[in-house]
């Protein structure tokens, strides 16, 4: 039987992968999606600012962000309707439905004005999503375009793993392959290149012997 267009689209593939996993996603991922809370602590948005998470998944990060920065407006987008269904429920249980707005959209091309009524955002977060999106450089470029002047793009994802013990590195990558996750080993170099082209400033830090990368790109004021 031939796959339908939706089943072969980015949304369809993500829905198929997470239709069941979404129910245990947060409980299982906390053990290896490292650096997310450090990213959130470093956001420091301006008073009354706005924060968008691209690839918001179950809403875990947005709930933490909304609690950490109560004066901010929080937004999330994800291509997967299945993950968004879980996010909507989680946001509702947290009592944050009026603070967090969620929409389905493609991270490589989205219109913040039509989706959220926002021209841009003071902070944009991408947490462990680039390693699952084939056109990942385009996602970074799109995010930079959607920043307000002086805004910041914060990224955490798998790193180049160069300083990790070889057996651990091999086991980790076998595990990640099961979930169609591909660490972007040239992430730091690409971020520098994209920032230079956009007139932005980039800073990238390796975490835990290269297990993860934490990056911040600041747009021109």
Secondary structure as GFF3:
##gff-version 3
##sequence-region A 1 221
A	DSSP	alpha_helix	5	8	.	.	.	ID=ss1
A	DSSP	alpha_helix	10	21	.	.	.	ID=ss2
A	DSSP	alpha_helix	25	29	.	.	.	ID=ss3
A	DSSP	alpha_helix	36	41	.	.	.	ID=ss4
A	DSSP	beta_strand	50	54	.	.	.	ID=ss5
A	DSSP	alpha_helix	60	68	.	.	.	ID=ss6
A	DSSP	beta_strand	73	78	.	.	.	ID=ss7
A	DSSP	alpha_helix	81	93	.	.	.	ID=ss8
A	DSSP	beta_strand	100	104	.	.	.	ID=ss9
A	DSSP	alpha_helix	112	116	.	.	.	ID=ss10
A	DSSP	beta_strand	121	127	.	.	.	ID=ss11
A	DSSP	three_ten_helix	130	132	.	.	.	ID=ss12
A	DSSP	alpha_helix	136	145	.	.	.	ID=ss13
A	DSSP	beta_strand	147	158	.	.	.	ID=ss14
A	DSSP	alpha_helix	166	177	.	.	.	ID=ss15
A	DSSP	alpha_helix	187	198	.	.	.	ID=ss16
A	DSSP	beta_strand	201	207	.	.	.	ID=ss17
A	DSSP	beta_strand	212	218	.	.	.	ID=ss18
###
